[in-house]
Amino acid sequence: MPWRNVPARAWFAALALGAFGLVAAGMELQNLLRLAPCPLCIFQRLLYLVIGLVALLGVLAPAGSLLWSLLIAALATGGVAVAGYQTWMQAFPHLATECGYSDPNAIERLVDWLGMEWPALFLATGFCASRDWEFLGLSMANWSLLMFGGIVSYAALLLMRRD
């Protein structure tokens, strides 16, 4: 298959560019449309950034591509879980405990700390169950779920490569 002939560095560079691009697009939408990201949105942003950084490690050290691919797959699977949970919250807001209404969990504490350190990138001011923005009938959480699923598939392709 021709995709197997593409160097591992190119695969990781494309993934890093895509992950950082998703963060940039999300931040631009936030600014243009005056959206208020919630703690789960910010945590997903953090996961995209970490996936991008791990992909950059794959560019710099392609010999560890198995490790980088497994780590990316694990991070993206976590992203699927978080975005899936937020999608559920948006579909059934009457069943969900809104973020910030109870004792903060580990994700909310991390996001709060990051928001104090880097407010331009990580400040969470919105509600997790709200659907403030939609495109083609899907909310930001729905799109993020699809993107994380795509990254899991991409990582699976990286794992199938034999360099």
Backbone bond lengths (Angstrom), bond angles and torsions (degrees), N, CA, C in turn:
res aa  C-N    CA-C-N  psi(-1)  N-CA   C-N-CA  omega(-1)  CA-C   N-CA-C  phi
1 M - - - 1.449 - - 1.523 109.22 -
2 P 1.316 117.01 138.89 1.471 119.53 -175.71 1.526 113.88 -65.03
3 W 1.327 118.52 -29.71 1.455 119.69 -179.20 1.516 112.01 -66.08
4 R 1.325 117.45 -21.27 1.466 120.34 178.26 1.524 111.99 -73.00
5 N 1.335 117.85 -17.37 1.461 121.63 -179.28 1.524 112.92 -85.78
6 V 1.313 117.27 -8.54 1.461 120.79 178.95 1.529 108.37 -75.53
7 P 1.328 117.89 130.22 1.476 119.97 -178.47 1.532 112.08 -60.69
8 A 1.322 115.19 148.03 1.464 121.29 -179.55 1.529 111.02 -57.70
9 R 1.323 116.81 -37.97 1.470 119.58 179.53 1.525 111.19 -58.24
10 A 1.322 117.25 -39.95 1.471 120.48 -179.91 1.520 110.75 -65.90
11 W 1.328 117.20 -39.74 1.468 120.97 177.70 1.526 110.26 -61.03
12 F 1.331 115.54 -47.68 1.462 119.38 -178.34 1.526 111.48 -68.28
13 A 1.339 117.38 -37.32 1.466 120.21 177.96 1.528 110.63 -63.76
14 A 1.314 117.25 -41.95 1.470 120.66 178.63 1.529 110.81 -63.39
15 L 1.324 116.26 -40.58 1.467 119.80 178.64 1.520 111.01 -66.38
16 A 1.322 117.62 -42.88 1.469 120.69 178.43 1.519 109.91 -61.09
17 L 1.316 116.93 -45.99 1.461 121.11 178.73 1.526 110.91 -60.62
18 G 1.320 117.01 -42.58 1.461 120.90 178.94 1.521 112.37 -64.93
19 A 1.329 117.18 -44.70 1.467 120.58 -179.00 1.527 111.17 -64.82
20 F 1.335 116.68 -45.91 1.461 119.42 178.21 1.530 110.88 -67.20
21 G 1.320 116.86 -33.39 1.458 121.06 176.59 1.515 112.20 -64.37
22 L 1.335 116.63 -38.38 1.465 119.74 177.43 1.529 111.00 -64.39
23 V 1.328 116.53 -40.23 1.471 120.01 177.38 1.526 109.76 -63.80
24 A 1.333 116.81 -45.87 1.467 120.25 -179.70 1.527 110.85 -62.58
25 A 1.326 117.31 -42.26 1.470 120.43 179.24 1.525 110.60 -64.44
26 G 1.322 117.43 -42.58 1.455 120.84 178.16 1.517 112.53 -62.32
27 M 1.329 116.09 -41.68 1.467 119.31 179.21 1.531 111.02 -68.43
28 E 1.326 116.91 -37.04 1.464 119.76 178.77 1.533 110.49 -66.88
29 L 1.333 117.06 -42.40 1.468 119.90 175.51 1.527 110.75 -60.90
30 Q 1.320 115.74 -41.65 1.466 120.50 178.71 1.520 110.65 -58.57
31 N 1.318 117.23 -44.30 1.462 120.82 -178.60 1.525 112.19 -73.27
32 L 1.318 117.43 -45.61 1.468 120.80 -177.04 1.522 112.41 -65.98
33 L 1.332 116.08 -43.15 1.464 120.66 -175.64 1.521 113.03 -97.88
34 R 1.318 116.52 3.03 1.464 122.54 -179.80 1.533 111.44 54.54
35 L 1.321 114.76 48.44 1.460 121.17 178.46 1.519 109.36 -82.32
36 A 1.319 116.33 148.59 1.462 122.31 178.35 1.531 108.04 -108.77
37 P 1.335 118.19 104.48 1.465 119.41 -178.66 1.521 111.29 -71.00
38 C 1.316 115.26 144.59 1.463 121.45 179.51 1.535 109.44 -93.83
39 P 1.328 118.05 173.28 1.468 119.44 178.56 1.533 113.66 -58.07
40 L 1.337 117.80 -37.74 1.465 118.89 178.66 1.524 111.52 -69.28
41 C 1.331 116.97 -34.96 1.473 120.93 176.09 1.523 110.24 -62.50
42 I 1.317 115.69 -45.91 1.462 120.49 -179.42 1.525 110.48 -65.26
43 F 1.326 117.62 -39.02 1.469 119.89 178.33 1.525 110.56 -64.23
44 Q 1.336 116.99 -38.39 1.465 120.02 175.98 1.524 110.49 -64.59
45 R 1.321 117.01 -39.36 1.468 121.18 175.63 1.527 109.90 -58.70
46 L 1.331 115.90 -43.91 1.461 120.84 178.01 1.530 111.06 -61.39
47 L 1.325 116.93 -42.13 1.469 119.92 178.26 1.527 111.41 -62.41
48 Y 1.333 117.79 -41.11 1.469 120.29 176.71 1.525 110.53 -61.16
49 L 1.336 117.03 -41.70 1.458 120.33 179.30 1.525 111.34 -63.78
50 V 1.321 117.12 -43.12 1.469 120.61 179.99 1.530 110.27 -66.89
51 I 1.325 117.07 -40.43 1.469 120.44 175.93 1.531 109.75 -59.73
52 G 1.330 117.09 -43.31 1.460 120.88 177.65 1.522 112.21 -62.01
53 L 1.328 116.84 -40.96 1.468 120.34 178.80 1.527 111.40 -66.62
54 V 1.321 117.31 -41.70 1.472 120.10 177.71 1.529 109.90 -64.56
55 A 1.328 116.63 -38.77 1.464 119.67 176.92 1.524 110.59 -62.98
56 L 1.342 117.56 -37.30 1.464 119.99 175.12 1.526 111.39 -63.56
57 L 1.324 116.84 -35.10 1.468 119.29 174.13 1.523 110.15 -62.05
58 G 1.334 116.30 -35.93 1.460 120.31 176.08 1.515 112.39 -65.43
59 V 1.322 116.96 -31.53 1.471 120.70 175.97 1.521 109.92 -70.54
60 L 1.332 116.49 -43.01 1.461 121.46 -176.35 1.522 112.92 -77.12
61 A 1.328 117.24 -32.54 1.467 121.71 -177.38 1.521 109.64 -135.02
62 P 1.339 117.28 72.59 1.468 119.57 -176.51 1.530 114.04 -66.80
63 A 1.322 117.65 -13.40 1.466 119.91 177.84 1.531 110.99 -64.58
64 G 1.313 116.89 -26.12 1.469 121.13 178.28 1.508 113.00 -94.12
65 S 1.336 117.45 27.58 1.468 120.16 -173.18 1.524 112.84 -60.57
66 L 1.320 118.39 -30.99 1.464 120.13 177.34 1.528 110.10 -63.49
67 L 1.319 116.68 -47.70 1.466 121.18 178.80 1.524 110.95 -62.32
68 W 1.348 117.11 -47.13 1.469 120.17 -178.64 1.524 110.72 -63.12
69 S 1.324 116.48 -40.44 1.471 120.06 -180.00 1.522 111.29 -64.48
70 L 1.331 116.59 -42.61 1.471 120.14 178.75 1.531 110.98 -64.67
71 L 1.315 116.27 -40.82 1.460 120.15 179.75 1.527 110.88 -66.42
72 I 1.321 116.65 -41.62 1.470 120.51 177.14 1.526 110.31 -63.19
73 A 1.329 116.67 -42.97 1.471 120.16 178.82 1.527 110.73 -61.35
74 A 1.333 117.04 -42.22 1.468 120.55 179.65 1.533 110.95 -65.36
75 L 1.331 116.92 -44.78 1.467 120.35 179.07 1.524 111.26 -62.97
76 A 1.326 116.66 -43.33 1.463 120.18 -179.58 1.528 111.30 -68.18
77 T 1.318 117.36 -33.92 1.468 120.25 175.41 1.525 110.01 -64.48
78 G 1.326 116.40 -40.24 1.465 119.80 173.68 1.516 111.10 -61.45
79 G 1.332 116.56 -39.19 1.459 120.94 176.81 1.514 112.06 -63.48
80 V 1.331 117.00 -39.16 1.469 121.05 175.96 1.527 109.28 -60.07
81 A 1.334 116.55 -42.88 1.466 120.25 -179.13 1.532 111.01 -64.56
82 V 1.323 117.46 -45.63 1.469 120.98 -178.16 1.532 110.47 -67.25
83 A 1.331 116.98 -47.98 1.467 120.16 -179.92 1.532 110.50 -66.17
84 G 1.333 116.99 -35.38 1.464 120.53 176.68 1.522 111.29 -64.60
85 Y 1.332 116.33 -41.58 1.466 120.36 177.77 1.531 110.68 -64.10
86 Q 1.335 116.82 -42.93 1.460 119.25 178.53 1.526 110.98 -66.39
87 T 1.308 117.55 -36.58 1.471 121.29 175.55 1.523 110.22 -60.99
88 W 1.332 116.40 -43.16 1.466 120.87 176.77 1.531 110.10 -62.25
89 M 1.339 116.92 -43.88 1.467 120.81 179.10 1.528 111.09 -58.95
90 Q 1.329 116.40 -39.39 1.457 119.86 -179.18 1.529 111.53 -73.46
91 A 1.324 116.89 -30.80 1.468 120.17 179.42 1.529 111.34 -76.51
92 F 1.317 116.88 -32.65 1.467 122.01 -176.98 1.527 110.51 -130.83
93 P 1.328 118.08 64.72 1.477 119.58 -175.76 1.523 113.11 -62.92
94 H 1.334 116.93 -25.61 1.461 119.70 -179.71 1.529 112.05 -72.93
95 L 1.341 118.19 -17.63 1.462 121.89 178.90 1.526 112.93 -97.12
96 A 1.325 116.51 -16.75 1.466 121.15 -172.86 1.517 111.29 -93.88
97 T 1.317 115.65 142.94 1.456 121.27 170.13 1.515 106.24 -85.06
98 E 1.299 116.65 116.78 1.462 121.56 -176.55 1.521 110.83 -61.86
99 C 1.321 115.51 143.28 1.464 120.64 175.31 1.527 109.08 -56.92
100 G 1.310 116.42 136.31 1.454 120.80 176.65 1.517 114.50 89.25
101 Y 1.339 118.85 -9.42 1.462 119.97 -178.67 1.527 112.64 -90.73
102 S 1.301 117.42 -10.17 1.457 120.88 178.66 1.532 107.68 -126.23
103 D 1.313 116.36 -172.35 1.462 118.79 176.78 1.522 108.95 -59.89
104 P 1.343 117.96 135.29 1.459 119.81 -177.16 1.530 111.74 -64.76
105 N 1.330 115.16 136.24 1.455 119.67 176.07 1.524 108.84 -86.58
106 A 1.328 117.23 -176.27 1.465 121.49 -176.05 1.534 111.55 -62.12
107 I 1.321 116.99 -39.98 1.467 120.15 179.58 1.525 110.05 -63.74
108 E 1.321 117.32 -46.15 1.465 120.79 -178.86 1.528 111.54 -64.98
109 R 1.340 117.51 -37.16 1.469 119.71 177.77 1.527 110.61 -66.58
110 L 1.337 116.86 -42.15 1.468 120.64 177.87 1.534 110.61 -62.44
111 V 1.328 116.59 -45.71 1.464 121.07 -179.76 1.526 110.32 -64.20
112 D 1.325 118.06 -40.23 1.468 120.81 177.43 1.524 110.63 -60.64
113 W 1.329 116.75 -45.10 1.462 120.55 179.83 1.527 110.89 -63.74
114 L 1.338 116.18 -46.37 1.464 119.89 178.81 1.528 110.88 -61.98
115 G 1.328 117.05 -38.55 1.455 121.21 178.91 1.516 112.78 -63.83
116 M 1.337 116.64 -32.19 1.463 119.78 176.86 1.530 110.77 -75.31
117 E 1.328 116.54 -34.20 1.467 120.71 -178.38 1.527 112.05 -78.89
118 W 1.335 118.08 -43.09 1.471 123.86 -177.03 1.530 109.56 -135.08
119 P 1.326 117.13 74.58 1.474 119.16 -174.06 1.524 113.95 -62.55
120 A 1.316 119.13 -32.63 1.468 120.32 -178.63 1.530 111.82 -62.76
121 L 1.317 116.80 -28.08 1.461 121.38 -176.39 1.526 113.18 -103.95
122 F 1.331 117.55 -32.46 1.461 119.97 -168.42 1.531 116.18 -125.33
123 L 1.314 120.02 7.68 1.468 120.26 -177.46 1.529 110.16 -74.36
124 A 1.324 115.85 121.69 1.472 122.16 -179.97 1.522 109.14 -101.16
125 T 1.341 115.88 121.30 1.465 120.35 -178.78 1.527 112.57 -128.63
126 G 1.323 118.09 -0.96 1.461 121.33 -175.19 1.515 113.19 -103.76
127 F 1.317 114.35 -175.49 1.459 122.32 -179.71 1.521 109.32 -111.38
128 C 1.318 116.12 138.11 1.465 121.95 -173.08 1.531 113.43 -67.12
129 A 1.313 117.65 -30.56 1.471 120.34 -175.81 1.528 113.15 -88.06
130 S 1.328 117.68 -4.22 1.469 118.76 -178.02 1.525 110.95 -83.96
131 R 1.326 114.59 145.63 1.472 122.24 177.90 1.528 107.56 -112.33
132 D 1.329 116.09 74.69 1.464 120.75 -175.10 1.522 113.09 -73.08
133 W 1.313 117.74 -22.55 1.465 121.55 -175.76 1.521 108.37 -139.83
134 E 1.320 115.80 137.44 1.463 121.14 175.74 1.510 109.20 -138.01
135 F 1.315 115.50 147.06 1.453 122.41 173.68 1.522 106.69 -137.89
136 L 1.312 116.59 124.74 1.467 122.80 -176.09 1.532 111.54 56.05
137 G 1.320 116.03 34.36 1.458 121.47 177.42 1.522 114.82 79.95
138 L 1.332 117.71 3.16 1.461 121.20 -179.73 1.520 110.11 -112.23
139 S 1.330 115.92 138.69 1.459 120.75 178.41 1.524 109.67 -80.06
140 M 1.310 115.52 173.79 1.471 120.87 177.41 1.527 110.15 -59.18
141 A 1.330 117.33 -39.78 1.468 120.57 178.84 1.532 110.97 -64.29
142 N 1.341 117.03 -39.61 1.461 120.84 177.62 1.521 110.95 -62.17
143 W 1.335 116.36 -45.44 1.464 120.65 178.90 1.528 110.59 -63.89
144 S 1.313 116.22 -39.23 1.462 119.69 179.01 1.527 110.96 -64.76
145 L 1.315 116.33 -38.79 1.468 120.56 176.08 1.528 110.07 -58.91
146 L 1.315 116.65 -44.95 1.465 120.62 177.96 1.528 111.44 -63.91
147 M 1.331 117.51 -41.85 1.464 121.25 -179.23 1.524 111.17 -65.04
148 F 1.330 116.81 -44.34 1.466 119.14 178.10 1.526 110.73 -64.12
149 G 1.336 117.17 -38.53 1.466 120.05 175.52 1.521 111.19 -61.37
150 G 1.333 116.52 -39.93 1.455 120.44 176.39 1.516 112.28 -63.87
151 I 1.326 116.83 -38.20 1.463 120.31 178.89 1.531 110.41 -67.87
152 V 1.334 117.38 -37.31 1.470 119.85 175.42 1.528 109.53 -60.36
153 S 1.328 117.10 -44.52 1.470 121.13 178.25 1.524 111.06 -63.19
154 Y 1.307 116.44 -41.46 1.463 122.12 178.64 1.531 109.83 -61.27
155 A 1.333 116.15 -44.05 1.468 120.38 178.29 1.528 110.60 -63.35
156 A 1.333 116.88 -36.72 1.469 119.84 176.70 1.525 110.72 -62.53
157 L 1.328 117.04 -40.14 1.476 120.16 176.04 1.533 110.64 -63.53
158 L 1.331 116.26 -39.78 1.463 120.09 177.39 1.530 110.70 -62.38
159 L 1.326 115.91 -38.90 1.477 119.72 179.95 1.521 111.87 -68.99
160 M 1.329 117.44 -28.60 1.473 120.55 -179.11 1.533 111.80 -79.17
161 R 1.318 117.27 -14.66 1.470 120.00 179.63 1.517 110.20 -65.55
162 R 1.282 115.71 148.42 1.468 121.19 175.12 1.525 107.28 -127.11
163 D 1.341 116.84 98.47 1.464 119.72 179.17 1.510 110.58 -88.45
